[in-house]
C-alpha cells in the first residue's frame, strides 16, 4: 500500500486541553502530530467542520506552540457497546510560537 500522507507523523501520547470556538475546553490526548495536522482522542464527540485550538509542548527543551485547526474527521472508539472516546483528525489552519486568537 502506498503512503498518501504529505507529512511525517510523530507519535506523542501527551495529554492536553483543546478549546472549542465557544470557549469550552475538552481533555485530549495527542496521538500523533505532523506539520499539517494531528490526531487526538477526546472523551466527548467533536463535530466535523468545528475549529479547535490549543497549546502543545511536544519536544523536551522546546517551548510550547499554539495551533488553530479544523476537525476534518471523527471516528468513534468502542469499549463494549458504548462509545468511550473519539479519534479526531485536525487539519492545522495556524501554527505559532505565540498565543493565537480563536
Secondary structure, 3 states (H helix, E strand, C coil): CCCCCCCCCEEEEEEEEEEECCCCEEEEEEEEECCCEEEEEECCCCCCCCEEEEEECCCCCCCCEEEEEEEEEEEEEEECCEEEEEEEEEEEEEEECCCCCC
